Amino acid sequence: MSFRLRKNDSVQVITGEFKGKTGKIIKVFPEKNRALVEGLNIVKRHTKPNRTNQQGGIVQKEAPLQLSNLMLMCPKTGKPTKTGVSILEGGKRVRFSKRAKETI
């Protein structure tokens, strides 16, 4: 299944607790329709001591956000934009910003 958002895309949250905040996508989970966004939806996890974390304790990390709550930021205007797909002459599919009418 093809998604309109990919890793390293700059996105803005359009609804929910973090509405209006922007960040960069770290990882996309297509099977769950979710994505990790850098610096948003921080949760605390209590961890036991192990080899990688000798001391244990409380760890803060990002939790995934629903893809439907994210909107791509237009690279040219810096505002949220809808995306479309166009096919180039060679048959290659590319995403484009509907706001600026330019490929992403």
CNS distance restraints for C-alpha pairs under 8 A (distance, minus, plus):
assign (resid   1 and name CA) (resid  30 and name CA) 7.84 0.50 0.50
assign (resid   3 and name CA) (resid  30 and name CA) 7.77 0.50 0.50
assign (resid   4 and name CA) (resid  83 and name CA) 6.81 0.50 0.50
assign (resid   4 and name CA) (resid  95 and name CA) 7.78 0.50 0.50
assign (resid   5 and name CA) (resid   9 and name CA) 6.66 0.50 0.50
assign (resid   5 and name CA) (resid  67 and name CA) 7.84 0.50 0.50
assign (resid   5 and name CA) (resid  72 and name CA) 6.91 0.50 0.50
assign (resid   6 and name CA) (resid  25 and name CA) 7.13 0.50 0.50
assign (resid   6 and name CA) (resid  27 and name CA) 7.86 0.50 0.50
assign (resid   6 and name CA) (resid  28 and name CA) 6.65 0.50 0.50
assign (resid   7 and name CA) (resid  24 and name CA) 7.91 0.50 0.50
assign (resid   7 and name CA) (resid  25 and name CA) 5.19 0.50 0.50
assign (resid   7 and name CA) (resid  26 and name CA) 5.77 0.50 0.50
assign (resid   7 and name CA) (resid  27 and name CA) 5.58 0.50 0.50
assign (resid   7 and name CA) (resid  28 and name CA) 6.41 0.50 0.50
assign (resid   8 and name CA) (resid  24 and name CA) 5.70 0.50 0.50
assign (resid   8 and name CA) (resid  25 and name CA) 5.07 0.50 0.50
assign (resid   8 and name CA) (resid  26 and name CA) 6.27 0.50 0.50
assign (resid   9 and name CA) (resid  24 and name CA) 5.70 0.50 0.50
assign (resid   9 and name CA) (resid  25 and name CA) 5.59 0.50 0.50
assign (resid   9 and name CA) (resid  72 and name CA) 6.97 0.50 0.50
assign (resid   9 and name CA) (resid  73 and name CA) 7.82 0.50 0.50
assign (resid  10 and name CA) (resid  22 and name CA) 7.19 0.50 0.50
assign (resid  10 and name CA) (resid  23 and name CA) 5.78 0.50 0.50
assign (resid  10 and name CA) (resid  24 and name CA) 4.52 0.50 0.50
assign (resid  10 and name CA) (resid  25 and name CA) 6.51 0.50 0.50
assign (resid  10 and name CA) (resid  72 and name CA) 6.16 0.50 0.50
assign (resid  10 and name CA) (resid  73 and name CA) 5.58 0.50 0.50
assign (resid  11 and name CA) (resid  22 and name CA) 5.61 0.50 0.50
assign (resid  11 and name CA) (resid  23 and name CA) 5.64 0.50 0.50
assign (resid  11 and name CA) (resid  24 and name CA) 6.11 0.50 0.50
assign (resid  11 and name CA) (resid  25 and name CA) 7.17 0.50 0.50
assign (resid  11 and name CA) (resid  70 and name CA) 6.14 0.50 0.50
assign (resid  11 and name CA) (resid  71 and name CA) 5.38 0.50 0.50
assign (resid  11 and name CA) (resid  72 and name CA) 4.49 0.50 0.50
assign (resid  11 and name CA) (resid  73 and name CA) 5.15 0.50 0.50
assign (resid  11 and name CA) (resid  80 and name CA) 7.50 0.50 0.50
assign (resid  12 and name CA) (resid  19 and name CA) 7.75 0.50 0.50
assign (resid  12 and name CA) (resid  20 and name CA) 6.16 0.50 0.50
assign (resid  12 and name CA) (resid  21 and name CA) 5.69 0.50 0.50
assign (resid  12 and name CA) (resid  22 and name CA) 4.27 0.50 0.50
assign (resid  12 and name CA) (resid  23 and name CA) 6.56 0.50 0.50
assign (resid  12 and name CA) (resid  70 and name CA) 5.65 0.50 0.50
assign (resid  12 and name CA) (resid  71 and name CA) 5.30 0.50 0.50
assign (resid  12 and name CA) (resid  72 and name CA) 6.45 0.50 0.50
assign (resid  12 and name CA) (resid  73 and name CA) 6.51 0.50 0.50
assign (resid  12 and name CA) (resid  80 and name CA) 6.70 0.50 0.50
assign (resid  13 and name CA) (resid  18 and name CA) 6.24 0.50 0.50
assign (resid  13 and name CA) (resid  19 and name CA) 4.97 0.50 0.50
assign (resid  13 and name CA) (resid  20 and name CA) 5.48 0.50 0.50
assign (resid  13 and name CA) (resid  21 and name CA) 5.70 0.50 0.50
assign (resid  13 and name CA) (resid  22 and name CA) 6.36 0.50 0.50
assign (resid  13 and name CA) (resid  69 and name CA) 5.73 0.50 0.50
assign (resid  13 and name CA) (resid  70 and name CA) 4.66 0.50 0.50
assign (resid  13 and name CA) (resid  71 and name CA) 6.38 0.50 0.50
assign (resid  14 and name CA) (resid  19 and name CA) 5.12 0.50 0.50
assign (resid  14 and name CA) (resid  20 and name CA) 6.06 0.50 0.50
assign (resid  14 and name CA) (resid  69 and name CA) 5.50 0.50 0.50
assign (resid  14 and name CA) (resid  70 and name CA) 5.84 0.50 0.50
assign (resid  14 and name CA) (resid  71 and name CA) 6.60 0.50 0.50
assign (resid  15 and name CA) (resid  19 and name CA) 4.79 0.50 0.50
assign (resid  15 and name CA) (resid  20 and name CA) 7.73 0.50 0.50
assign (resid  15 and name CA) (resid  69 and name CA) 5.62 0.50 0.50
assign (resid  15 and name CA) (resid  70 and name CA) 7.91 0.50 0.50
assign (resid  16 and name CA) (resid  69 and name CA) 7.48 0.50 0.50
assign (resid  18 and name CA) (resid  40 and name CA) 7.33 0.50 0.50
assign (resid  18 and name CA) (resid  41 and name CA) 7.49 0.50 0.50
assign (resid  21 and name CA) (resid  40 and name CA) 7.98 0.50 0.50
assign (resid  23 and name CA) (resid  37 and name CA) 5.81 0.50 0.50
assign (resid  23 and name CA) (resid  38 and name CA) 5.50 0.50 0.50
assign (resid  23 and name CA) (resid  39 and name CA) 6.74 0.50 0.50
assign (resid  23 and name CA) (resid  40 and name CA) 7.21 0.50 0.50
assign (resid  24 and name CA) (resid  37 and name CA) 5.52 0.50 0.50
assign (resid  24 and name CA) (resid  38 and name CA) 5.38 0.50 0.50
assign (resid  25 and name CA) (resid  35 and name CA) 6.71 0.50 0.50
assign (resid  25 and name CA) (resid  36 and name CA) 5.79 0.50 0.50
assign (resid  25 and name CA) (resid  37 and name CA) 4.48 0.50 0.50
assign (resid  25 and name CA) (resid  38 and name CA) 6.17 0.50 0.50
assign (resid  26 and name CA) (resid  35 and name CA) 7.47 0.50 0.50
assign (resid  26 and name CA) (resid  36 and name CA) 5.40 0.50 0.50
assign (resid  26 and name CA) (resid  37 and name CA) 5.67 0.50 0.50
assign (resid  26 and name CA) (resid  38 and name CA) 6.13 0.50 0.50
assign (resid  27 and name CA) (resid  35 and name CA) 5.73 0.50 0.50
assign (resid  27 and name CA) (resid  36 and name CA) 5.25 0.50 0.50
assign (resid  27 and name CA) (resid  37 and name CA) 7.52 0.50 0.50
assign (resid  28 and name CA) (resid  33 and name CA) 7.86 0.50 0.50
assign (resid  28 and name CA) (resid  34 and name CA) 6.15 0.50 0.50
assign (resid  28 and name CA) (resid  35 and name CA) 4.28 0.50 0.50
assign (resid  28 and name CA) (resid  36 and name CA) 6.40 0.50 0.50
assign (resid  29 and name CA) (resid  33 and name CA) 5.98 0.50 0.50
assign (resid  29 and name CA) (resid  34 and name CA) 5.19 0.50 0.50
assign (resid  29 and name CA) (resid  35 and name CA) 5.72 0.50 0.50
assign (resid  30 and name CA) (resid  34 and name CA) 6.51 0.50 0.50
assign (resid  33 and name CA) (resid  66 and name CA) 6.11 0.50 0.50
assign (resid  33 and name CA) (resid  67 and name CA) 5.62 0.50 0.50
assign (resid  34 and name CA) (resid  64 and name CA) 5.65 0.50 0.50
assign (resid  34 and name CA) (resid  65 and name CA) 5.32 0.50 0.50
assign (resid  34 and name CA) (resid  66 and name CA) 4.48 0.50 0.50
assign (resid  34 and name CA) (resid  67 and name CA) 5.04 0.50 0.50
assign (resid  35 and name CA) (resid  64 and name CA) 4.99 0.50 0.50
assign (resid  35 and name CA) (resid  65 and name CA) 5.37 0.50 0.50
assign (resid  35 and name CA) (resid  66 and name CA) 6.52 0.50 0.50
assign (resid  35 and name CA) (resid  67 and name CA) 6.23 0.50 0.50
assign (resid  36 and name CA) (resid  62 and name CA) 6.51 0.50 0.50
assign (resid  36 and name CA) (resid  63 and name CA) 6.21 0.50 0.50
assign (resid  36 and name CA) (resid  64 and name CA) 4.45 0.50 0.50
assign (resid  36 and name CA) (resid  65 and name CA) 6.23 0.50 0.50
assign (resid  37 and name CA) (resid  41 and name CA) 7.78 0.50 0.50
assign (resid  37 and name CA) (resid  62 and name CA) 7.11 0.50 0.50
assign (resid  37 and name CA) (resid  64 and name CA) 7.09 0.50 0.50
assign (resid  37 and name CA) (resid  65 and name CA) 7.33 0.50 0.50
assign (resid  38 and name CA) (resid  62 and name CA) 7.03 0.50 0.50
assign (resid  39 and name CA) (resid  62 and name CA) 6.74 0.50 0.50
assign (resid  40 and name CA) (resid  62 and name CA) 6.30 0.50 0.50
assign (resid  40 and name CA) (resid  63 and name CA) 7.80 0.50 0.50
assign (resid  41 and name CA) (resid  62 and name CA) 5.54 0.50 0.50
assign (resid  41 and name CA) (resid  63 and name CA) 5.54 0.50 0.50
assign (resid  41 and name CA) (resid  64 and name CA) 7.30 0.50 0.50
assign (resid  41 and name CA) (resid  65 and name CA) 7.35 0.50 0.50
assign (resid  42 and name CA) (resid  60 and name CA) 6.35 0.50 0.50
assign (resid  42 and name CA) (resid  61 and name CA) 5.37 0.50 0.50
assign (resid  42 and name CA) (resid  62 and name CA) 4.49 0.50 0.50
assign (resid  42 and name CA) (resid  63 and name CA) 6.15 0.50 0.50
assign (resid  43 and name CA) (resid  60 and name CA) 5.59 0.50 0.50
assign (resid  43 and name CA) (resid  61 and name CA) 5.62 0.50 0.50
assign (resid  43 and name CA) (resid  62 and name CA) 6.15 0.50 0.50
assign (resid  43 and name CA) (resid  63 and name CA) 6.44 0.50 0.50
assign (resid  44 and name CA) (resid  58 and name CA) 6.27 0.50 0.50
assign (resid  44 and name CA) (resid  59 and name CA) 5.54 0.50 0.50
assign (resid  44 and name CA) (resid  60 and name CA) 4.50 0.50 0.50
assign (resid  44 and name CA) (resid  61 and name CA) 6.57 0.50 0.50
assign (resid  45 and name CA) (resid  58 and name CA) 5.56 0.50 0.50
assign (resid  45 and name CA) (resid  59 and name CA) 5.15 0.50 0.50
assign (resid  45 and name CA) (resid  60 and name CA) 6.29 0.50 0.50
assign (resid  45 and name CA) (resid  61 and name CA) 7.72 0.50 0.50
assign (resid  46 and name CA) (resid  56 and name CA) 7.72 0.50 0.50
assign (resid  46 and name CA) (resid  57 and name CA) 5.68 0.50 0.50
assign (resid  46 and name CA) (resid  58 and name CA) 4.53 0.50 0.50
assign (resid  46 and name CA) (resid  59 and name CA) 6.28 0.50 0.50
assign (resid  47 and name CA) (resid  56 and name CA) 5.28 0.50 0.50
assign (resid  47 and name CA) (resid  57 and name CA) 5.41 0.50 0.50
assign (resid  47 and name CA) (resid  58 and name CA) 6.21 0.50 0.50
assign (resid  47 and name CA) (resid  59 and name CA) 7.02 0.50 0.50
assign (resid  48 and name CA) (resid  55 and name CA) 7.83 0.50 0.50
assign (resid  48 and name CA) (resid  56 and name CA) 4.81 0.50 0.50
assign (resid  48 and name CA) (resid  57 and name CA) 6.64 0.50 0.50
assign (resid  49 and name CA) (resid  53 and name CA) 5.71 0.50 0.50
assign (resid  49 and name CA) (resid  54 and name CA) 5.02 0.50 0.50
assign (resid  49 and name CA) (resid  55 and name CA) 5.18 0.50 0.50
assign (resid  49 and name CA) (resid  56 and name CA) 4.00 0.50 0.50
assign (resid  49 and name CA) (resid  57 and name CA) 7.50 0.50 0.50
assign (resid  50 and name CA) (resid  54 and name CA) 5.30 0.50 0.50
assign (resid  50 and name CA) (resid  55 and name CA) 7.63 0.50 0.50
assign (resid  50 and name CA) (resid  56 and name CA) 7.01 0.50 0.50
assign (resid  65 and name CA) (resid  69 and name CA) 7.22 0.50 0.50
assign (resid  65 and name CA) (resid  70 and name CA) 7.95 0.50 0.50
assign (resid  66 and name CA) (resid  70 and name CA) 7.24 0.50 0.50
assign (resid  71 and name CA) (resid  80 and name CA) 5.96 0.50 0.50
assign (resid  71 and name CA) (resid  81 and name CA) 6.72 0.50 0.50
assign (resid  71 and name CA) (resid  82 and name CA) 7.27 0.50 0.50
assign (resid  72 and name CA) (resid  80 and name CA) 5.58 0.50 0.50
assign (resid  72 and name CA) (resid  81 and name CA) 5.78 0.50 0.50
assign (resid  72 and name CA) (resid  82 and name CA) 6.97 0.50 0.50
assign (resid  72 and name CA) (resid  83 and name CA) 7.65 0.50 0.50
assign (resid  73 and name CA) (resid  78 and name CA) 5.78 0.50 0.50
assign (resid  73 and name CA) (resid  79 and name CA) 5.32 0.50 0.50
assign (resid  73 and name CA) (resid  80 and name CA) 4.29 0.50 0.50
assign (resid  73 and name CA) (resid  81 and name CA) 5.85 0.50 0.50
assign (resid  74 and name CA) (resid  78 and name CA) 5.07 0.50 0.50
assign (resid  74 and name CA) (resid  79 and name CA) 5.45 0.50 0.50
assign (resid  74 and name CA) (resid  80 and name CA) 5.82 0.50 0.50
assign (resid  74 and name CA) (resid  81 and name CA) 5.67 0.50 0.50
assign (resid  74 and name CA) (resid  97 and name CA) 6.32 0.50 0.50
assign (resid  74 and name CA) (resid  99 and name CA) 7.31 0.50 0.50
assign (resid  74 and name CA) (resid 100 and name CA) 7.36 0.50 0.50
assign (resid  75 and name CA) (resid 104 and name CA) 7.36 0.50 0.50
assign (resid  76 and name CA) (resid 100 and name CA) 6.94 0.50 0.50
assign (resid  77 and name CA) (resid 100 and name CA) 7.23 0.50 0.50
assign (resid  81 and name CA) (resid  97 and name CA) 6.24 0.50 0.50
assign (resid  81 and name CA) (resid  98 and name CA) 6.40 0.50 0.50
assign (resid  81 and name CA) (resid  99 and name CA) 5.68 0.50 0.50
assign (resid  82 and name CA) (resid  97 and name CA) 6.25 0.50 0.50
assign (resid  82 and name CA) (resid  98 and name CA) 5.56 0.50 0.50
assign (resid  82 and name CA) (resid  99 and name CA) 7.01 0.50 0.50
assign (resid  83 and name CA) (resid  95 and name CA) 6.45 0.50 0.50
assign (resid  83 and name CA) (resid  96 and name CA) 5.63 0.50 0.50
assign (resid  83 and name CA) (resid  97 and name CA) 4.96 0.50 0.50
assign (resid  83 and name CA) (resid  98 and name CA) 5.60 0.50 0.50
assign (resid  84 and name CA) (resid  95 and name CA) 5.62 0.50 0.50
assign (resid  84 and name CA) (resid  96 and name CA) 5.31 0.50 0.50
assign (resid  84 and name CA) (resid  97 and name CA) 6.54 0.50 0.50
assign (resid  84 and name CA) (resid  98 and name CA) 6.48 0.50 0.50
assign (resid  85 and name CA) (resid  93 and name CA) 6.51 0.50 0.50
assign (resid  85 and name CA) (resid  94 and name CA) 5.62 0.50 0.50
assign (resid  85 and name CA) (resid  95 and name CA) 4.59 0.50 0.50
assign (resid  85 and name CA) (resid  96 and name CA) 6.09 0.50 0.50
assign (resid  86 and name CA) (resid  93 and name CA) 5.78 0.50 0.50
assign (resid  86 and name CA) (resid  94 and name CA) 5.58 0.50 0.50
assign (resid  86 and name CA) (resid  95 and name CA) 6.45 0.50 0.50
assign (resid  86 and name CA) (resid  96 and name CA) 7.12 0.50 0.50
assign (resid  87 and name CA) (resid  91 and name CA) 5.78 0.50 0.50
assign (resid  87 and name CA) (resid  92 and name CA) 5.59 0.50 0.50
assign (resid  87 and name CA) (resid  93 and name CA) 4.54 0.50 0.50
assign (resid  87 and name CA) (resid  94 and name CA) 6.33 0.50 0.50
assign (resid  88 and name CA) (resid  92 and name CA) 5.33 0.50 0.50
assign (resid  88 and name CA) (resid  93 and name CA) 6.37 0.50 0.50
assign (resid  88 and name CA) (resid  94 and name CA) 7.41 0.50 0.50
assign (resid  94 and name CA) (resid 103 and name CA) 6.73 0.50 0.50
assign (resid  94 and name CA) (resid 104 and name CA) 7.44 0.50 0.50
assign (resid  95 and name CA) (resid 103 and name CA) 5.77 0.50 0.50
assign (resid  95 and name CA) (resid 104 and name CA) 5.65 0.50 0.50
assign (resid  96 and name CA) (resid 101 and name CA) 6.32 0.50 0.50
assign (resid  96 and name CA) (resid 102 and name CA) 5.30 0.50 0.50
assign (resid  96 and name CA) (resid 103 and name CA) 3.97 0.50 0.50
assign (resid  96 and name CA) (resid 104 and name CA) 5.22 0.50 0.50
assign (resid  97 and name CA) (resid 101 and name CA) 5.22 0.50 0.50
assign (resid  97 and name CA) (resid 102 and name CA) 5.49 0.50 0.50
assign (resid  97 and name CA) (resid 103 and name CA) 6.22 0.50 0.50
assign (resid  97 and name CA) (resid 104 and name CA) 6.58 0.50 0.50
assign (resid  98 and name CA) (resid 102 and name CA) 7.54 0.50 0.50
